[in-house]
């Protein structure tokens, strides 16, 4: 048990902006949330990231850069940088700063390769982490924000060659979800984009007849009659020479019956139109 004299236990909430618009974690926001650029033999021009403080108090922020890959369970995993790591080539300023309440700070960075870059994709992430005040005397756990802005740098001829090996529907009671098995045979990440919809099997008009829903998730979206649920496909990147299974949880409660998972998407430029029948059985007690 920790002694009572211990004032602060530091907690951390982290958000990685792999595919999202401007992101926020507690008192930190960033824009853009992802940067993609070409690396050439000349000096890559300066890029900028705006770090935002939406709170009513000033905050101190520090920035650090790391190399990363995706783990087997599709989470960002840091690893030690080598000479071909983008982390080694990025210079940025400032690395520590204070943002006034409601204000913003621009962080500029550029890429200066120290060796001849190999053809293909190079990756890094710049983390922006809130620094807890040194005079904070509060007891208990203090939660601070951390955001990661992913940077992709490309060299030479870039090929995105994603293959959708299969889509299956897991119908375990209270855990219905789709599993997308994807291989990447190229030299840059691939990402699944698009929508899914769930229809009662008896009312499903067929994969060729259904269309993506405009403004999905917004009040003005026009949802077809009989449609039970709709949403976006999982968009985690599948890195070069990797094979991953991306899971799409179905949060809508489906009573026992026959259904069709309708998919309208794209993987590295190849359209995906599928209707996958599945059956939800009675809940096991």
Protein Blocks (a to p, Z undefined) as FASTA:
>chain_A
ZZfklmbdcdddddddfkbccddehjaccddfbdcddddfbdcdddddddddfbfbdcdd
ddddddddddfkopacdddddfklmklmpccddfbdcddehiacddddddddfbdcdedj
ddddddddddddfklcbgcjdddddddddddddehjaddddddfbacddfbehiaccddd
dddfbfbdcddedddddddfklpgbjklpccdehihiaklccdehiabdcdddfbdcdeh
iacddddddfbdcdeddddddddddeehiacddddddddddddZZ
